[in-house]
């Protein structure tokens, strides 16, 4: 299931390393020397977290790819704008 999540690798000027991120788990990241290592690291980290969540009965976040949206965009405006 961890392969259905949204991953991204970016450069961290502060750390001088590549950072692997997972959009559905914004608190997780993985630093590595290469983009490939950063991606592999964050994917393994997500797998480990998912296993821990399953063991404790926690609900894992739904991957963005599996979510459905209404397509509606609702904005409240003052009556004078109507």
N, C-alpha and C positions, 0 to 999 in steps of 0.2 A: 504493500500500500504506500510506502514512503516514496515510491517513484512517481506517484500521481501529484505530488506537491509541486509548488512553484519555487524553483531555485534561481539564484542569481549570484554571480561572482563579480566583485568590484575591487578596485585598488584602494587601500587605506594609506594616505600620505602620512598620517600620524604614526601608524605602526610599521610603515614601509613593507607591507605584506599584502597579499591578496586576501580578500574576505569572502567566505561563502555564507550566503544568507538563504533563509527559507521564508517566503512571504506569509505563510500560514502560522509560522512560529517566530514572530518578530523579536523575541528575546534570545533566540539562538544564533550563534555565529561561529565561524571556524577560520582561524588565521593560518596561512600557509605560504610557502615560498613561490608556488606556482598556482595558476588558476585551476589546473586539473586536481592538484592536491586539496585546494580549498573546497572545490565541489565535492570531491570524494569524502572529505572530512565532515562537511555539513550534512551530507546524505546519511552517513553512518550515525552521526549524532541524532538526526531525526528518527532513524530506525530504532536507536537505543531509547529515545524518549517515548516513542510509540509503544515499545515493549513494556516500559515502566508504567505507562498509562494503562495499558491493557491489564497488567498484573494488579493494579490497584483499583480497577474498575472505572477509571476516568474516561470521559468521552473525548476522543481525538477530534480536532477540528476537521471539518469537511474540506477537502481540497477545492481550490477555486474552480478548477476544471469541472467539478461535479456539482457545483452550485447552480441554481436556476434563479433568474431575475425576471421581474415583471416587465422591465423595459420602460416603466413609468418614471418620470422625474417630477416630483411634487415640490413646489415652492410656495410658501406662504408670503403673500404681499398685502400691504395695507389696502383698504377698500378704494381709496382714491386712485390707485394704480389699475384697478379692474377696469 
